Amino acid sequence: MIRDPIVEEVHRVREKMLDECGDDLDRLLELCRVTDPKLQERLVTMEMLEARRAAQPVQAAAGSTPLR
């Protein structure tokens, strides 16, 4: 696996922020919303994700055989 220092830094910062929020993802997301309102358009809730998934048709993998 190729080491990417930028990705490693992103992971370190995320872990630090999550630690500061007591490992509570909801608190981390709220911190992001309060800290930078511009992030709101980029944050995705589980409800948004589930709605997006429900709206997308299921596609077969390339080269797969259809079920009968």
Secondary structure by P-SEA (a helix, b strand, c coil): ccccaaaaaaaaaaaaaaaaacccaaaaaaaaaaaccccccccccaaaaaaaaaaccccccccccccc
